[in-house]
């Protein structure tokens, strides 16, 4: 039974090892202590000797010359024990540091010392059974070690390869290991993923890549490959040039949207299609009463009936049996403030459907070539949502004027060509869509005929007539007398959105200044100021 602690054992071995020449007597005299240390740390007895020497010399970085002097052996002989020192670095009991071009030094890591203060042996955390976050935490340690020059590029490559192979349960690890590329390219894609996940860096420069290469000539060959789109990872659509103002920068790179989805899906990394579209849950949409003219009301109610979950499945199946396209594409068009967008939200709320709302300006990236990728990624994401949920979500292109307008004939400049390409992609996607797409627009005069044909339902949201305006006024300001409501509705040809604006401003005035003694004057002023393009209307005769 041992009669000493870890610190006792290390102290005894270190004292005996000094000037010992690593002779057999050292291993006889410290047999129990070395066996205890070897078992505690999972190393050999000779490695345990070296470990105690490093601990005793931990006031600074230790090199092979220091070891030779401490043990009183020749500098040539000490090199024969380099395998033992390297084994200690693999167990994370030592950290490697390159000082200058030819001087290799080592130091005991702080984590090992912290454990020893409590008379506990440090052990590397297990590298198997990790989740993706844990894996990337380990990768961060490895790449930080490379930056600190406590690990060589070759050692980093081996450590990363082992780490990935030990975690085949992770999609990231499996897919990287399955890449049919050179080992250095495999490490390169891991670096790009590490920088994005751990450093939030999706703008990679050559100075960040160079540390992966000990050989300068090898790095220069890679630099030439990447600058000229000749690297295998670029052929596989995993890495691409970063673009600025429509021009590819040969010295800056990032992961493609495809790579982010394929390799980093477990981490829910945001990609262009994610940032360009928000998903609203039906229970997050507040109920709101909408008023339409009779014709629009009938069309909206018919669409609501169709989108009922049970009815939708029935109609969808019958369409499929008859060989028709299963997509339900709708165009809501009309002037601003007529309720187009709110109607989509209320339909989603009533039928229990999520709404994927597309930010059209975000989709139309300033980088030529990126917009097309964004559109494709957007529809890919929508298909994923359709497959995931029992009730198909609604894909909403709000204020879609910019992407469903008439295509430009004989387009020559890059922007016109890009916009035509975007429209062609959307047209193709609408042909194969299996879901619900609704687009809203204020301008139908500029609608491309190809888009018009592909919208199954087209609802024109007209300005409300006087009867509908009365209902809106009464709903927005319930306390208004009927005669004032009817007078406002008859005098001002406002949309529902404009009436809501006036009602909100009226409410703010009442909150700030109390109820107006002259409701007539207050509302007349607000109505007159609502439309800045129209001259002030005459004063209307409200009953006293």
TINUMI-574638 format. One record per residue (C-alpha): z, x, y. Coordinates in steps of 0.001 Angstrom, whole numbers, plus 500000, padded with zeros to 6 digits. Example, Ala and Ser with C-alpha at 12.3 -4.5 7.8 and 13.67 -1.06 7.14 Angstrom:
! residues 2
[[507800; 512300; 495500]]
[[507140; 513670; 498940]]
//
This chain:
! residues 544
[[500000; 500000; 500000]]
[[498950; 501463; 503369]]
[[501657; 502606; 505713]]
[[499519; 502919; 508861]]
[[497446; 500926; 511316]]
[[493845; 501529; 512361]]
[[494977; 503558; 515343]]
[[497326; 505609; 513135]]
[[494516; 506318; 510670]]
[[492033; 507292; 513402]]
[[494565; 509565; 515075]]
[[495410; 511387; 511808]]
[[491761; 511866; 510824]]
[[490758; 513071; 514303]]
[[493561; 515653; 514287]]
[[492540; 516991; 510876]]
[[488794; 516879; 511664]]
[[489019; 519161; 514700]]
[[487710; 522628; 513725]]
[[487631; 521461; 510080]]
[[484014; 522471; 509499]]
[[483781; 519167; 507582]]
[[485099; 520964; 504505]]
[[486267; 519241; 501338]]
[[489918; 519718; 502248]]
[[489534; 517293; 505153]]
[[488503; 514530; 502755]]
[[491386; 515372; 500409]]
[[494028; 515472; 503134]]
[[492810; 512204; 504716]]
[[491768; 510392; 501559]]
[[493823; 507242; 502185]]
[[493101; 507076; 505885]]
[[489345; 507534; 505407]]
[[489241; 504952; 502622]]
[[491117; 502522; 504882]]
[[488727; 503122; 507802]]
[[485633; 502925; 505597]]
[[486754; 499602; 504146]]
[[487806; 498207; 507527]]
[[484511; 498999; 509260]]
[[482103; 498752; 506318]]
[[480978; 502388; 506557]]
[[481180; 505539; 504401]]
[[484092; 507992; 504539]]
[[481896; 510657; 506186]]
[[480738; 508150; 508783]]
[[484403; 507327; 509343]]
[[485027; 510994; 510210]]
[[482292; 510990; 512816]]
[[483550; 507693; 514194]]
[[487022; 509163; 514774]]
[[485464; 512162; 516542]]
[[483520; 509921; 518909]]
[[486665; 507900; 519609]]
[[488617; 511082; 520373]]
[[485833; 512281; 522728]]
[[485200; 508905; 524365]]
[[486069; 510181; 527828]]
[[482326; 510821; 528286]]
[[478964; 510606; 526546]]
[[478911; 512790; 523432]]
[[475857; 514676; 522169]]
[[475203; 516657; 518971]]
[[476307; 519901; 520629]]
[[479695; 518315; 521390]]
[[480040; 517235; 517770]]
[[479187; 520712; 516513]]
[[481760; 522292; 518826]]
[[484468; 519771; 517891]]
[[483946; 520252; 514142]]
[[483238; 523987; 514457]]
[[479903; 523867; 512677]]
[[476508; 525166; 513714]]
[[474087; 523197; 515870]]
[[471561; 523374; 513025]]
[[473960; 521937; 510465]]
[[475085; 519087; 512685]]
[[471509; 517765; 512737]]
[[471700; 517166; 508989]]
[[474308; 514487; 509712]]
[[472130; 512539; 512184]]
[[471700; 509806; 509570]]
[[475427; 509111; 509641]]
[[475405; 508880; 513440]]
[[472434; 506508; 513368]]
[[474251; 504360; 510799]]
[[477140; 504018; 513238]]
[[474745; 502824; 515945]]
[[473304; 500217; 513549]]
[[476837; 498942; 512942]]
[[477220; 498794; 516771]]
[[480178; 501203; 516551]]
[[478214; 503595; 518777]]
[[475722; 503076; 521562]]
[[472818; 505447; 521982]]
[[471896; 506788; 525413]]
[[469018; 509084; 526299]]
[[469940; 511493; 529068]]
[[466755; 513139; 530224]]
[[463749; 513664; 527982]]
[[465349; 515693; 525196]]
[[469082; 514972; 525256]]
[[470423; 512185; 523021]]
[[474015; 511119; 523685]]
[[476343; 508450; 522317]]
[[479372; 506458; 523431]]
[[481745; 503987; 521780]]
[[481014; 500470; 523137]]
[[483657; 498572; 525087]]
[[483755; 495785; 522488]]
[[484797; 498291; 519791]]
[[487549; 499691; 522021]]
[[488814; 496208; 522931]]
[[489194; 495322; 519267]]
[[490903; 498618; 518513]]
[[493500; 497985; 521242]]
[[494638; 495072; 519074]]
[[494434; 497223; 515918]]
[[491456; 495189; 514760]]
[[488161; 496481; 513374]]
[[485027; 495513; 515256]]
[[482247; 493890; 513221]]
[[478841; 492863; 514417]]
[[478520; 489066; 514575]]
[[476417; 487790; 511639]]
[[472696; 487710; 512361]]
[[471885; 484963; 509862]]
[[472093; 481196; 510295]]
[[471682; 481398; 514078]]
[[470472; 478573; 516265]]
[[467750; 479350; 518780]]
[[470160; 479868; 521684]]
[[472217; 482316; 519626]]
[[469063; 484160; 518596]]
[[467983; 484625; 522200]]
[[471499; 485767; 523116]]
[[471117; 488537; 520484]]
[[467663; 489384; 521812]]
[[469120; 489731; 525311]]
[[471631; 492292; 524025]]
[[468828; 494273; 522361]]
[[466550; 494288; 525394]]
[[469501; 495141; 527653]]
[[470216; 498091; 525341]]
[[466609; 499207; 525771]]
[[466991; 498977; 529544]]
[[470203; 501010; 529348]]
[[468407; 503492; 527080]]
[[471040; 503003; 524383]]
[[468355; 502125; 521857]]
[[464879; 503579; 521357]]
[[461738; 501416; 521442]]
[[461200; 502025; 517711]]
[[464785; 501024; 516943]]
[[464379; 497939; 519102]]
[[461257; 496951; 517177]]
[[463052; 497298; 513844]]
[[466119; 495402; 515073]]
[[463989; 492534; 516411]]
[[461905; 492353; 513239]]
[[465061; 492232; 511081]]
[[466669; 489615; 513320]]
[[463624; 487339; 513052]]
[[463326; 487737; 509278]]
[[467020; 486901; 508855]]
[[466536; 483514; 510565]]
[[463572; 481789; 508907]]
[[465170; 478407; 509633]]
[[464073; 478788; 513266]]
[[460544; 477754; 514245]]
[[460414; 480565; 516790]]
[[461295; 483218; 514194]]
[[458866; 481837; 511589]]
[[455937; 481569; 513966]]
[[456400; 485024; 515479]]
[[456703; 486589; 512014]]
[[453543; 484737; 510926]]
[[451416; 486167; 513745]]
[[448705; 488392; 512319]]
[[449021; 491080; 514997]]
[[450241; 494657; 515298]]
[[453994; 495229; 515260]]
[[453940; 496260; 518923]]
[[452137; 493015; 519874]]
[[454738; 491041; 517939]]
[[457418; 492797; 519972]]
[[455418; 492127; 523138]]
[[455358; 488351; 522630]]
[[459112; 488443; 521909]]
[[459594; 490299; 525215]]
[[457664; 487612; 527112]]
[[459753; 484868; 525475]]
[[462998; 486763; 526161]]
[[462110; 487186; 529831]]
[[461348; 483484; 530229]]
[[464374; 482191; 528313]]
[[467036; 484712; 529324]]
[[465797; 485843; 532748]]
[[463833; 482779; 533870]]
[[460960; 485189; 534512]]
[[457441; 483886; 533864]]
[[455719; 486528; 536001]]
[[455597; 489696; 533892]]
[[454368; 493026; 535284]]
[[453396; 496230; 533510]]
[[456590; 497995; 534601]]
[[458515; 495476; 532462]]
[[456283; 496148; 529463]]
[[456174; 499968; 529658]]
[[459707; 500545; 528222]]
[[458460; 499175; 524865]]
[[456330; 502321; 524478]]
[[457620; 505842; 523872]]
[[454066; 507190; 523895]]
[[452434; 507108; 527326]]
[[448893; 507110; 525897]]
[[449663; 504068; 523726]]
[[450962; 502198; 526740]]
[[447858; 503067; 528772]]
[[445658; 501667; 525992]]
[[447660; 498423; 526008]]
[[447399; 498254; 529787]]
[[443620; 498505; 529558]]
[[443544; 495816; 526834]]
[[445585; 493350; 528828]]
[[443776; 493963; 532101]]
[[440467; 493206; 530371]]
[[441608; 490180; 528317]]
[[441195; 492223; 525145]]
[[444712; 492029; 523732]]
[[445043; 489956; 520507]]
[[447801; 487834; 522044]]
[[445381; 486812; 524794]]
[[442684; 485948; 522253]]
[[445274; 483750; 520514]]
[[445995; 481917; 523805]]
[[449636; 483049; 523860]]
[[449533; 485264; 526974]]
[[447258; 484947; 529990]]
[[446750; 486347; 533463]]
[[448805; 484806; 536218]]
[[446604; 483289; 538905]]
[[447181; 483238; 542637]]
[[444969; 481241; 544997]]
[[442523; 480604; 542183]]
[[442065; 484303; 541296]]
[[443398; 485906; 538109]]
[[445667; 488891; 538780]]
[[444937; 491662; 536254]]
[[448432; 493117; 536655]]
[[450537; 489966; 536202]]
[[450909; 487858; 533064]]
[[452790; 484888; 531672]]
[[453112; 482771; 528554]]
[[450510; 480046; 528168]]
[[451553; 476405; 528017]]
[[450438; 476509; 524369]]
[[452804; 479417; 523654]]
[[455727; 477650; 525329]]
[[455186; 474556; 523207]]
[[454460; 476368; 519937]]
[[457074; 479105; 520112]]
[[459823; 477727; 522371]]
[[459830; 474033; 521493]]
[[463368; 474304; 520090]]
[[464656; 475236; 523560]]
[[462880; 472452; 525494]]
[[461345; 474959; 527892]]
[[459690; 473114; 530799]]
[[455915; 473373; 530839]]
[[453372; 472132; 533356]]
[[453016; 468719; 531722]]
[[456804; 468305; 531756]]
[[457207; 469148; 535437]]
[[454215; 467012; 536371]]
[[455535; 463856; 534719]]
[[458973; 462234; 534647]]
[[460002; 459860; 531883]]
[[461942; 456767; 532972]]
[[463978; 454764; 530480]]
[[463664; 450980; 530708]]
[[467405; 450492; 531139]]
[[467324; 452744; 534215]]
[[464961; 450348; 536024]]
[[466735; 447760; 538143]]
[[465583; 444172; 537931]]
[[463558; 443075; 540923]]
[[461932; 439714; 541647]]
[[458262; 440003; 542595]]
[[456019; 437388; 544152]]
[[452273; 437103; 543623]]
[[449516; 434673; 544380]]
[[448764; 432312; 541473]]
[[445851; 434325; 540082]]
[[447725; 437635; 540004]]
[[450823; 435922; 538643]]
[[448823; 434614; 535647]]
[[447300; 438033; 534961]]
[[450650; 439813; 535154]]
[[452290; 437279; 532840]]
[[449450; 437652; 530328]]
[[449872; 441414; 530380]]
[[453644; 441054; 529978]]
[[453036; 438861; 526922]]
[[450675; 441449; 525469]]
[[453161; 444287; 526021]]
[[455955; 442434; 524257]]
[[456849; 444823; 521419]]
[[456165; 442382; 518550]]
[[452975; 440940; 520064]]
[[451688; 444418; 520950]]
[[451920; 445559; 517334]]
[[450055; 442476; 516133]]
[[447252; 442888; 518650]]
[[447106; 446639; 518058]]
[[446682; 446133; 514309]]
[[443971; 443493; 514726]]
[[442067; 445743; 517104]]
[[442258; 448526; 514561]]
[[441013; 446265; 511748]]
[[438009; 445244; 513812]]
[[437126; 448827; 514644]]
[[437969; 448551; 518347]]
[[439775; 451218; 520338]]
[[443535; 450668; 520251]]
[[444233; 451844; 523792]]
[[445329; 449327; 526423]]
[[444125; 450681; 529759]]
[[444879; 448851; 532977]]
[[443920; 449347; 536603]]
[[446144; 447873; 539294]]
[[444300; 448004; 542620]]
[[444957; 446625; 546077]]
[[446417; 447497; 549449]]
[[449652; 449435; 549982]]
[[452878; 447503; 549537]]
[[451365; 444759; 547355]]
[[453616; 445526; 544364]]
[[451356; 447547; 542065]]
[[453809; 450289; 541118]]
[[456843; 448010; 541026]]
[[454951; 445673; 538683]]
[[454525; 448545; 536210]]
[[458252; 449275; 536333]]
[[459193; 445633; 535858]]
[[456772; 445274; 532935]]
[[458381; 448335; 531339]]
[[461871; 446929; 531887]]
[[460937; 443514; 530446]]
[[459213; 444946; 527362]]
[[461653; 447798; 526664]]
[[459153; 450604; 527239]]
[[459686; 454031; 528714]]
[[457390; 455026; 531584]]
[[455872; 458499; 531781]]
[[455110; 458775; 535499]]
[[452439; 461347; 536345]]
[[452748; 463317; 539571]]
[[449034; 463620; 540385]]
[[449415; 466337; 543084]]
[[451469; 468422; 540631]]
[[448757; 468068; 537988]]
[[446084; 469249; 540435]]
[[447286; 472832; 540429]]
[[446144; 475195; 543138]]
[[445131; 477607; 540410]]
[[441567; 477055; 539270]]
[[441574; 476576; 535530]]
[[445218; 475541; 535350]]
[[444620; 471881; 536229]]
[[442457; 471321; 533180]]
[[445159; 472820; 530954]]
[[447787; 470686; 532671]]
[[445838; 467483; 531998]]
[[445373; 468319; 528325]]
[[449045; 469258; 527990]]
[[450003; 465995; 529692]]
[[448137; 463854; 527170]]
[[449526; 465988; 524337]]
[[453009; 465241; 525599]]
[[452246; 461530; 525830]]
[[450964; 461494; 522237]]
[[454219; 463161; 521174]]
[[456222; 460379; 522866]]
[[454079; 457672; 521228]]
[[454719; 459225; 517805]]
[[458438; 459628; 518519]]
[[459282; 456073; 519605]]
[[458775; 452766; 517831]]
[[457835; 451151; 521147]]
[[454902; 452950; 522768]]
[[455703; 454166; 526302]]
[[453511; 453483; 529344]]
[[451555; 456385; 530817]]
[[451444; 455719; 534574]]
[[449011; 457488; 536893]]
[[450443; 456348; 540209]]
[[448219; 456547; 543313]]
[[445427; 457863; 541126]]
[[442713; 457750; 543818]]
[[442374; 461533; 543715]]
[[441463; 461725; 540028]]
[[439460; 458567; 539292]]
[[437078; 458751; 542260]]
[[433334; 459203; 542027]]
[[432427; 462521; 540424]]
[[430560; 464979; 542599]]
[[426911; 465429; 541682]]
[[425621; 469008; 541545]]
[[429067; 470460; 542201]]
[[428788; 474107; 543196]]
[[432144; 475299; 544512]]
[[435105; 475974; 542215]]
[[437262; 473110; 543503]]
[[434545; 470453; 543016]]
[[433781; 471780; 539550]]
[[437485; 471729; 538692]]
[[437896; 468118; 539842]]
[[434837; 467027; 537843]]
[[436261; 468783; 534790]]
[[439618; 467040; 535240]]
[[437898; 463654; 535442]]
[[435804; 464360; 532352]]
[[438922; 465322; 530403]]
[[440693; 462112; 531437]]
[[437647; 460037; 530466]]
[[437577; 461691; 527035]]
[[441308; 461170; 526576]]
[[440995; 457491; 527503]]
[[438404; 457098; 524745]]
[[440780; 458387; 522065]]
[[444078; 457192; 523533]]
[[446403; 455245; 521281]]
[[448872; 453781; 523731]]
[[449173; 452158; 527148]]
[[447741; 453694; 530307]]
[[448105; 452100; 533733]]
[[446608; 453566; 536900]]
[[447305; 452317; 540410]]
[[445019; 452853; 543378]]
[[444597; 451647; 546934]]
[[440875; 452413; 547026]]
[[438422; 450900; 544560]]
[[435324; 451536; 546677]]
[[435426; 455160; 545506]]
[[436105; 454315; 541833]]
[[433745; 456091; 539428]]
[[431808; 453607; 537312]]
[[432714; 455499; 534127]]
[[436387; 454879; 534842]]
[[435753; 451233; 535721]]
[[434214; 450671; 532276]]
[[437153; 452245; 530491]]
[[439825; 450041; 532072]]
[[440302; 447056; 529800]]
[[442387; 445100; 532305]]
[[441799; 445184; 536045]]
[[444193; 443321; 538338]]
[[443574; 443079; 542066]]
[[446832; 442815; 544001]]
[[445953; 440854; 547119]]
[[447917; 440510; 550313]]
[[450346; 437604; 549791]]
[[449433; 434281; 551385]]
[[451818; 432450; 553730]]
[[453560; 430583; 550905]]
[[454261; 433809; 548989]]
[[455335; 435591; 552176]]
[[457885; 432826; 552805]]
[[459390; 433434; 549369]]
[[459573; 437169; 550026]]
[[461224; 436692; 553436]]
[[463779; 434307; 551963]]
[[464559; 436684; 549094]]
[[464916; 439700; 551368]]
[[467031; 437959; 554050]]
[[468627; 434940; 552332]]
[[470621; 433923; 555413]]
[[467484; 433242; 557514]]
[[466932; 429578; 558404]]
[[463862; 428000; 556827]]
[[462103; 427449; 560160]]
[[462356; 431155; 561041]]
[[461191; 432143; 557543]]
[[458124; 429900; 557752]]
[[457334; 431064; 561284]]
[[457498; 434753; 560273]]
[[455383; 434155; 557181]]
[[452770; 432286; 559145]]
[[452553; 434663; 562086]]
[[452609; 438088; 560405]]
[[450166; 438964; 557637]]
[[452498; 441500; 556033]]
[[452560; 442834; 552488]]
[[455704; 442586; 550401]]
[[456407; 446267; 551068]]
[[456213; 445752; 554825]]
[[458528; 442745; 554681]]
[[460998; 444813; 552654]]
[[460887; 447555; 555307]]
[[461678; 445051; 558052]]
[[464496; 443524; 555998]]
[[466044; 446941; 555423]]
[[465866; 447865; 559122]]
[[467338; 444475; 560021]]
[[470224; 445114; 557608]]
[[470845; 448556; 559162]]
[[470959; 447037; 562667]]
[[473453; 444410; 561536]]
[[475649; 447074; 559900]]
[[475605; 449317; 562978]]
[[475826; 446689; 565713]]
[[477010; 443517; 564014]]
[[474987; 440346; 563500]]
[[472543; 439845; 566330]]
[[473177; 436965; 568687]]
[[469440; 436573; 569024]]
[[467904; 436861; 565553]]
[[464593; 435815; 567063]]
[[464325; 438813; 569392]]
[[465564; 441301; 566785]]
[[463085; 440249; 564093]]
[[460218; 439946; 566557]]
[[460797; 443514; 567715]]
[[460969; 444813; 564132]]
[[457803; 442927; 563139]]
[[455926; 444206; 566175]]
[[456872; 447792; 565388]]
[[456104; 447656; 561668]]
[[452373; 448221; 561880]]
[[451706; 451102; 564271]]
[[447965; 450505; 564147]]
[[448191; 446922; 565399]]
[[448904; 445792; 568964]]
[[452110; 443908; 569600]]
[[451839; 440292; 568523]]
[[452752; 437423; 570745]]
[[456242; 435969; 570777]]
[[456537; 433145; 568314]]
[[458342; 429917; 569002]]
[[461505; 429860; 566948]]
[[463663; 426781; 567129]]
[[466814; 427314; 569123]]
//
